[in-house]
Amino acid sequence: MTLRIPDRVVLFDYGEVISHGPSAADRAELLQLAAVHADAFWPEYWRDRGLLDQGRIDAAEYWGRMGRRLGATWPPSRIHALWVADFRSWLSVNGEVFDVLHELHEGGTRLALLSNAGFDYGSYFRYGPMARFFERFFVSAELDLVKPDPAIYRHVLGELGITADRALFVDNKEENVAGAESVGIAGHVFVTADGLREFLASHAVA
């Protein structure tokens, strides 16, 4: 099967759209490495994530800040282990969505990735197996902009050389889709691969 949307560029979010979120085993590994209770760990995990995604802090500072707030003394080797476990937890992809990407690519549809992510994900996006599907990668840390700021969508449109009506955007977060729609991009809130396929098919040609 091939999906062809020749007159649009489809922009995909990465986390919890193309990728799965951290599994129960991934979360357990992080908690074991951190040696703190889950009720304390997870609020701190998300507290500075926006700064990390915007490129205002790097991974070492992110984990160091978290450790200090938790009252944990993590040596550099433990911080590295936490980073590895966290990074790895976001690498598992949704096979059904990956197949959709393949179909779009095979049909000649232009694809770009727009992800709120730290600098460290840039190489994975650009040099991993899915890189062949995308013509451009927009990583928030590299832009000093994060979704749902309308400026990030305008930047992407400008870089791709298209107007808003030539783009489609897929993200699992309603606020990020709303940000895209605020500049005139048609959006889809991802829930399932079937729902995604239905949305894309409504814009496809035979």
Buried (B, 14 or more C-beta within 10 A) or exposed (E): EEBBBEEBBBBBBBBBBBBBEBEEEBBEBBBEBBEBEEEBBBEBBEEBBEBBBBBBBBBEBBBBBBBEEBEBEBEEEBBBBBBEBBBEBBEEBBEEBBEBBBBBBEBEBBBBBBBBBBBBBBEBBBEEEBEEBBEBBBBBBBBEBBBBBBEBBBBBBEEBEBEBEBBBBBBBBEEBBBBBBBBBBBBBBBEEBEEBBEBBEEBBEE
